[in-house]
Amino acid sequence: MLTLPVIAQIIIAASVLFVWIFRFENIEKEFIEYRLPVVFRSFIGAAKVALATLLVVGIWYPSLVLVPALIMAVLMAGAQWSHLKVRHAFVKFVPSLVLLLLSLYVAGVHAGIVS
């Protein structure tokens, strides 16, 4: 049976992997718009893919989940800041905001703060 934190982990991981693998051309355009260097984009992408992988592995090894969920939340907060910096419409904020909230929820559950 899937629990809510596990479902959240799957949603986070699937979303990140989809965007960074299948919608990479959109990522390239956004990072140009944010005026961030290619090496930074590559670092962020590698980090997000690694964290998404750890969240999936964490389904079977829950001790692996807390730190990746917290780091993912920090990266999603950075995404929010980037959208704010270039004054995107609110609709552009929604995906990273949802992933930020889900990451905080997963971290809260694994830290014992949220039940």
C-alpha positions in Angstrom: 0.0 0.0 0.0 1.3 3.4 -0.9 1.4 6.0 1.8 1.1 9.8 1.2 4.8 10.5 1.7 5.7 7.7 -0.8 3.2 9.1 -3.3 4.8 12.6 -2.7 8.3 11.1 -3.3 7.1 9.5 -6.5 5.5 12.8 -7.7 8.6 14.8 -6.9 11.0 12.3 -8.6 8.8 11.8 -11.7 8.3 15.5 -12.2 12.0 16.3 -11.8 13.1 13.5 -14.1 10.4 14.4 -16.7 11.4 18.1 -16.8 15.2 17.6 -16.7 15.2 14.7 -19.3 12.3 15.1 -21.6 11.8 18.9 -21.4 15.5 19.9 -21.3 15.1 22.4 -24.2 12.7 24.4 -21.9 15.3 24.2 -19.1 18.0 25.6 -21.5 15.7 28.5 -22.4 14.9 29.3 -18.8 18.5 29.3 -17.6 19.4 31.7 -20.5 16.5 33.9 -19.4 17.8 33.8 -15.8 21.3 34.7 -17.1 22.8 31.7 -15.3 25.9 29.9 -16.7 25.7 26.5 -18.4 27.9 24.9 -15.8 25.4 26.0 -13.1 22.5 24.6 -15.1 24.5 21.3 -15.4 25.2 21.2 -11.7 21.5 21.9 -10.8 20.3 19.3 -13.2 22.7 16.6 -12.0 21.8 17.4 -8.4 18.1 17.2 -9.1 18.3 14.0 -11.0 20.5 12.5 -8.2 18.1 13.7 -5.5 15.1 12.3 -7.4 16.8 9.0 -7.7 17.5 9.0 -3.9 13.8 9.8 -3.2 12.8 6.7 -5.3 15.4 4.5 -3.6 14.1 5.9 -0.3 10.8 4.1 -0.8 12.7 0.9 0.2 15.4 2.6 2.4 13.5 5.4 4.3 16.7 6.6 6.0 17.9 8.0 2.7 14.9 10.4 2.3 15.3 13.3 4.8 18.5 14.9 3.4 17.5 14.6 -0.3 14.0 16.0 0.4 15.5 19.0 2.3 18.0 19.7 -0.5 15.3 19.4 -3.1 13.2 21.9 -1.1 16.2 24.3 -1.2 16.6 23.9 -4.9 12.8 24.5 -5.5 13.1 27.6 -3.3 15.9 28.7 -5.6 13.6 28.1 -8.6 10.9 30.3 -7.0 13.5 33.0 -6.5 14.6 32.7 -10.2 11.0 33.0 -11.4 10.5 36.0 -9.1 13.8 37.6 -10.3 12.6 37.6 -14.0 9.0 38.5 -13.0 7.3 35.5 -14.5 3.5 35.2 -14.3 2.2 33.2 -11.3 1.4 30.2 -13.4 5.2 29.7 -14.0 5.7 29.6 -10.2 3.2 26.8 -9.6 5.2 23.7 -10.5 8.2 24.5 -8.4 6.0 25.8 -5.6 4.1 22.4 -5.5 7.4 20.5 -5.6 8.7 22.8 -2.8 5.7 22.1 -0.6 5.8 18.3 -1.4 9.5 18.2 -0.5 8.9 20.0 2.8 6.1 17.6 3.5 8.3 14.5 2.8 11.1 16.0 4.9 8.7 16.8 7.7 7.3 13.2 7.8 10.8 11.7 7.8 12.0 14.1 10.5 9.0 13.2 12.6 7.6 16.7 12.6 4.6 15.8 10.4 2.5 12.7 10.8 
